[in-house]
């Protein structure tokens, strides 16, 4: 395993020899190892870490408590990567607005289904909650 933050998170020391590997395995953190395995090969759904090219970012996310919590809450690697990359909240909100604009254009060309309407309703609720925070101050 060549991603140091990921290795550290599961308790696997960098090793060179067979004896070092055996010793290092005694220090594995079972809960964290299970968490990583679930992200790579979940029992249901798509893996969070489905592309090995994202392993470095994934390791950085595990090393950052806020990003790790966001990953668990959203199951979205990109959301957690934004936190690790320290994008400011206004920047992240603007990115979401641009994504919503792109969705709007796509939705206009799509037949409305109950599932699509429910997803739009969820997004609307989140946007209203954000807007409500501006009025609270």
C-alpha positions in Angstrom: 0.0 0.0 0.0 1.7 3.2 -1.2 -0.6 5.9 0.3 0.9 6.8 3.7 -2.2 8.5 5.2 -4.3 5.5 4.3 -1.7 3.1 5.7 -1.5 5.2 8.9 -5.3 5.3 9.2 -5.6 1.5 9.3 -2.5 1.1 11.4 -0.3 -0.5 8.8 3.4 0.6 9.2 5.6 0.9 6.1 7.5 -2.4 5.8 10.3 -3.8 3.8 10.6 -7.4 5.0 8.3 -10.3 5.7 9.1 -10.1 9.4 8.2 -6.4 9.4 4.9 -7.2 7.7 4.0 -9.8 10.3 4.8 -7.4 13.1 2.9 -4.6 11.4 -0.2 -6.7 11.0 -0.5 -7.0 14.8 -1.1 -3.3 15.0 -3.9 -3.1 12.4 -7.0 -1.1 13.6 -9.9 -3.4 12.8 -12.6 -0.8 12.8 -10.7 1.5 10.4 -9.7 -1.4 8.2 -13.4 -2.5 7.9 -14.3 1.1 7.0 -11.8 1.2 4.2 -12.8 -2.3 2.9 -16.4 -1.2 2.9 -15.5 1.9 0.9 -13.6 -0.3 -1.7 -16.0 -3.2 -1.8 -19.4 -2.4 -0.2 -22.0 -5.0 0.4 -24.5 -2.9 -1.5 -24.2 -0.1 -4.1 -21.2 1.4 -5.7 -17.8 1.7 -4.0 -16.8 5.1 -2.7 -13.2 4.4 -3.8 -13.9 2.8 -7.2 -10.8 4.2 -9.0 -7.3 3.6 -7.7 -6.4 7.1 -9.1 -8.4 8.5 -6.2 -6.5 6.6 -3.5 -4.2 9.6 -2.6 -7.1 11.9 -2.2 -9.0 9.2 -0.3 -6.0 8.9 2.1 -6.0 12.7 2.6 -9.7 12.6 3.4 -9.3 9.8 6.0 -6.5 12.0 7.6 -8.9 15.0 7.9 -11.7 14.6 10.5 -14.1 17.1 8.8 -13.6 15.6 5.4 -14.0 12.0 6.7 -17.3 13.0 8.5 -18.5 14.6 5.2 -17.6 11.4 3.3 -19.5 9.3 5.7 -22.5 11.6 5.7 -22.7 12.1 1.9 -21.0 9.0 0.6 -19.4 11.4 -2.0 -15.7 11.4 -2.5 -15.9 14.8 -4.4 -17.6 16.5 -1.5 -14.9 15.3 0.9 -12.1 16.2 -1.5 -13.4 19.8 -1.6 -13.0 20.0 2.2 -9.5 18.6 2.1 -8.6 21.0 -0.7 -9.8 23.7 1.7 -12.1 25.3 -0.8 -14.0 28.0 1.1 -17.7 27.6 1.8 -18.7 30.4 -0.7 -16.6 28.7 -3.4 -18.1 25.3 -2.7 -21.6 26.8 -2.7 -21.0 28.5 -6.0 -19.8 25.2 -7.5 -23.0 23.6 -6.3 -25.0 26.4 -8.0 -23.2 25.8 -11.3 -24.0 22.1 -11.0 -27.6 22.9 -10.3 -27.7 25.1 -13.4 -26.3 22.3 -15.5 -28.9 20.0 -14.0 -31.7 22.5 -14.8 -30.7 22.5 -18.5 -30.6 18.7 -18.5 -34.0 18.4 -16.7 -35.7 20.6 -19.2 -34.9 18.0 -21.8 -36.0 15.0 -19.7 -39.4 13.5 -19.0 -40.5 14.2 -15.4 -40.8 11.0 -13.4 -41.9 10.5 -9.7 -38.3 9.6 -8.8 -36.9 12.8 -10.6 -39.5 15.0 -8.9 -38.6 13.5 -5.5 -34.9 14.2 -6.1 -35.7 17.8 -7.1 -37.9 18.2 -4.0 -34.9 17.0 -1.8 -32.6 19.5 -3.5 -35.2 22.3 -3.0 -35.4 21.5 0.7 -31.6 21.7 1.1 -31.5 25.0 -0.9 -34.3 26.5 1.3 -32.5 25.4 4.4 -29.3 27.2 3.2 -31.3 30.3 2.3 -32.9 30.2 5.8 -29.5 30.5 7.4 -28.9 33.8 5.7 -32.1 35.2 7.2 -31.3 34.0 10.7 -28.5 36.5 11.0 
